[in-house]
Amino acid sequence: MAADPRFFPAGSALTLAEAATLAGGELRGGDAALRITGVGPLQAAGAAEVSFLDNRRYLPQALDSQAAAIVIAPELLARLPEGRVAIVTKQPYLGFGRIARALHPVPSARPGIHPTAVIDPTARIGAGSEIGPFVVIEADAEIGPGCIIGPHAVIGAGVVLGEGCRIGAHASLSHTIAGRGVVLHPGARTGQEGFGFAVTPEGRFETMPQLGRVILEDAVEVGANACVDRGSQTDTVLGAGTRLDNLVQIGHNVRTGKGCVLVAQVGLAGSTHLGHGVQMGGQSGTAGHLEIGDRAQIAAQSGVMSDVGVSEVVGGSPAWPMRETLRAFATLRRLAKPAGRPG
């Protein structure tokens, strides 16, 4: 089915030639001037929509698809029926995404301040920014040009947002410096006090001052209801382009490199350092004070208790190199099998 226009307003139509250029591909067959107005899945896309195929298991759906064109990898092109229109590119999913974004662009800021917003007189609001209903912007905060601040969001004292940031409904930022194009989805929190305390001789907990900040570099995205604690003595830093899924927890003093991806319910304990391009699967987590090397991959539900090397792939709890983990699982399964049971 096509994108619901109530939620995803359509942009300008594209010709197939323009779509192929956006996808970084080559148009094979069809009318280059044909205009497309939307995108859709193989089984539902219509004659004015584009779909994509990057997995052989969906070939049967591609054979019957009514899409105006299918964005497809070169190795799968020969499997399409004669006469089927294709946009051939080495990265079909990426190409399809760029077409979809052009047809359904992210809404631009609608400049203005809602009358219910509460803005301290010392706060600075950049030109062209949209400040929604019941937003609170505290003293000396700085909102860059073209930002969108959603309903009930709270921008704390001294917080800085770079140009073109988007802050979702009910999100809050304190003790945070954000670069250009940073996105916080609804309910996300950055800059709250980290989980640090000392135990008194009487056995009570005494909170340690958390005197650092959160630094969100350009194009960082923080998912809905994710939390990024500020540093205790140094800063918590998320490197440029890093993406946090919903419900991710980042402890104090964590630092990530550029382009890291942390899937839902990942937890990083304090002072863990991630290199560039690290990927962590859902519900995985680390102990504190660890070093995770560039491009390391951590499987879902892994518990990382020690450093992980550059480009290393680990899994399990405690996390081991993936091959060792899979062998250990296989051995355990054999040991658990009832005597005399085949297989």
N, C-alpha and C positions, 0 to 999 in steps of 0.2 A: 504494500500500500504506500501511497505517496505521503510525504510529510504533511501533518495537519497544519494548515495555514493559520489556525488560531494560535499556535505555539511557535511555528517556524515560518515566518513571512518569507515569501519568495523574492529573490532579487531579480536581476535582469536575465532573460533567456540567453542561452549560448548556442552558437552553431556547433555542429559536430567538429568542425575544424578547430574552433576555439577550445572546445573541450579536450581535444587531443593535445593541443599545445599546453594547456594547463596540466594535463596528466604526464607531460614529458614523454609522450608516445607518438605513434604513427597511426593514422586512420587507414584502415583497410576496408575498402568497399563503401557503399552508401553515398549519400549526397552530402558533401562537405558543408553545404549551406543550410541543411536541415536544422531547425531550431529545437533545442531541448529545453524543457522547463523544470525538470526535477530528476530525482534519482530514486531507485527502489531496489528491492531484492530481486533475484533472478525470476522467481516464480510469480512475482506480482508487478514488476515494472511494466509500464505501458509504452505505447508507440512514441511518446514524446519524452521518455525517461531513459537514463543510463543506469546500467548495473555493472557488477564486476565479478570476476572469477579468479581465485588464486589457489583453489584446492580441488584436486581431481574428484573428490567424492561428490562434488556438486555439479559435475558435468551433465548428468541427466536433466537437471533443472535448466541448464544453459541451452540444451538442445531444444527445449520447448518454450524458451523465454520469448516474450514479445517486446523486449527492450529495443529502443532505437539503436543502441550499441552496447557492447560488453567490453569493459576494460579487462584485459587479459594478458597473462605472461606469454612470451614467445613460444615456450615449450608446449603450451596448451592450445595454441592457435589451430594446429592441424586437426584437432579433435572437434572443432566446430563444424556444423553443416555448411555446405557450399552456399554462398550468398549471404551468410550471416555477417553483419557489420561489427567490426572489432576495432578497439583502440589498443594497440599493442605496446606494452611498456614492461620493463623489468620489475617494476614495483606496482602491481595493480592496485593494491589496497591504498597505498599512498596517493597514487594518481586519482583513484575514485574519490578519496577524501578531499582532494583539492578541487575537484569538480563540484562536489557537494557543498563545500564551503562557499564557492563562488555563486552557486544557485540559492543558497540559504545563508547569507552572511550573518555574522554576529551583529546584533543591533548596535548602532552607534549611540554615544551619549546624547541625551536630549538636554541641552544646557538649561540649568535652572536649579533653584533651591526650593524644595517643598516648604510650604508655610509652617508645617509642624516640626521641621528640623530644628535642633537646638545647637547653635554654633557659637563657640566662644569668640568674643571680639578680636582676640589675638590670633586666631586661626587664619590660615591663608588658603584660599580656594582658587585653584588654577582655572584659566579661561576654558569655557566649554564643558565644564564638569556638570554631572547630574547628581544632585543630592536628594535622596528619596525621603519618603514620609518617616517621621520619628527618628531620623538619624541623629546621633550625638557626636559632635566633633569638639574635642576638648582644647584647652589652652595650648597655643604655640604649635598645634598640628599643622602640617603642610600637605595639601592635596594638589598633586600635579595636574597639568592641563588634560582635559578629556577623560577624566576618571568617572566611573559610575559607582556610586555608593548606594547599596540597596536598603530597603526598609529596615528600620530598627538596628542597623549596624552601629557600632561604637568605635570611633577612632580616638584613641587615648591621647593624653597630653604629650606633645613633642613628637608624635609619630610622623614619619615622612613617607608619602606615597609618590612614586615617580609617575611619569606621563602614562596615561592610558591604562591605569589599574582598574580592575573590576572587583568590587567587594560585595559579596552576596548578602542576602537578608539575614539578620541576626548574627552576622560574623562580628568578631571584635579583635582589635589590635591594640596592644600596648607595648611600650619599650621596643618598637619595631621600626627599622629603616628598610623600605622596599624600593626596588628599582623600577624600571619601565615594564609595563605589561604584566605585572604580577596579578594573579587571580586567586581570590579566596572564595570558595564556594559556601553556600549557606551554612551557618553555624560553626564555621572554622574559627579557631582561636590561636592567636600568636602572642607571645610576650608574657604569658602568665608566669607566675613564680614556679621555678623548678622544684623538684622533689628532693630537697636537701635539708638534713637536720642532724643534730648531735644528740647523744643520750646523756642526760645529767646523772650524777652519782645516785640520785634518788629514783632513776629509771624513767624519768619523764623525757619527752621529746622537745628539743629546743630548735626552732627553725633557724637555719643559717641564711643570712642575707644573700639574695640573688641579685647581683649588681651588674650583670651583663645585659646584653641586648639580643634581639633577633635580627639578623641580616638576611633579607630575601633578595637575592640577586635577580637580574632581569629575567622575565618570562617564567618565573617559578609559579607553579600552581599547587594550591593546598586544597584537598578535597573536603567535602561536607563533613562537619563534626570532627575533623582532624585537629590535633593540638601540637603546637610547637613551643616548648618551654624556652624562656630566655636563659642566657648563660648565668653561671654563678659568679665567676670572676672574669672569664673571657666571654666572647659572644657565641651564640648558636648561629650557624651559617648554613643556608641552603644554596648550593651553587646554581649558576645560571641554567635555566631550562629544566631544572629538577621538577618532577611531578610526584605529588603525594596523592594516593587514592583516599577514599573516604575512611574515616576512623583510624587513621595512622597516628601514632604517638612518637614525638621526637623529644628526647630528654635534653636536659641542660648541657651546654657545651658541645653538642654534636656538631660535626662539620661534614658536609657532603661536597663532593666535587660537582662538576658540571654534568647535566643530563642524566642524573640518577632517577630510577623508577622504583617506587615503593608501593606495593599493592596493598589492598585493604587489610587493616588490622596488623600491619607491621608495627613493631615496637623497637625503637633504638634506645638503649640505656645510655646514661650520661657519659659524655666525653668519648663516644665512639666516633671514629673518623672514617668516612667513605671516600674512596677515590672517584675518578671520573667514570661515568657510565655504568655504575653498579646497579644491578637489578635484584630486587628481593621479592619473592613470591608471597602470596597472602598468608597471614598469620605467622610469618617467620619473625624472629627477633634476635637481638644480640645482647650479650652481657656488656657491661660498661668497659670503657678504656681500651677498646679493640681497634685494630687497623684492618680495614677491608680494602684490598687492592683495586686498582683500576679494572673495570670491566668484569669484576667478579659477579657470579650468579649464585644466588642462594634460593634453594627450592622452597616451595610452600611448606609451612608448618615446621621449618627447621629451627633448631635452637643453637645459635652460634656462640660457642664458649671460648674460642681462641681466634687469633688473627687468621685472615684469609688472604691468600696470595693473589697477585695480579692474574686476571683471567681464569682464576680457579673456579670450579663449579662444585658446590657442596650441598649436602642434603642430610636429613635426619636430625635426631635430637639425642645426644649432642651431634652437631653437624660434622660429618667427615667428607672427604672427597667422594663425589657421587658414585664412582665405580665401586669403592669400598662399601658404601652404604647399600647399594643394590645387592652386592654379594652377601653382605650380612643379613639382609632381609630374606634372600633366597635360602641361606643356611638355616635361619630361624624357622622358616616355613617348613623346611624338610624335617627339622627336629620336632616340630609340633604336630606333624602328620601322624595319625593313629597307625599303630603297627598293622601291617598287612593291607593297608589302603593303597591302591594303585595310583600312579601319577606323581 
